[in-house]
Amino acid sequence: SNYSVSLVGPAPWGFRLQGGKDFNVPLSISRLNDGGKAARAHVGIGDVVLTIDGISTDGMTHLEAQNKIKACTGNLNMTLQR
């Protein structure tokens, strides 16, 4: 099921990404920091990242996704799929 999460800034957000178009696998959450913003927002390991700040991650490389997240300074809005 899809859900939206809004992590109130600034970084660190407390998660790591894996995957991307360049790896031929969907972008997903690979790690959470204990007590980090993502963990407190109930983000799950393995959840697929569908959008970052309203932009579809379809066709995003790993680096593009990282840069998109880094560009979110005030807060980070994502749509995820559990």
Secondary structure, 3 states (H helix, E strand, C coil): CEEEEEEECCCCCCEEEEEEHHHCEEEEEEEECCCCHHHHCCCCCCCEEEEECCEECCCCCHHHHHHHHHCCCCEEEEEEEC
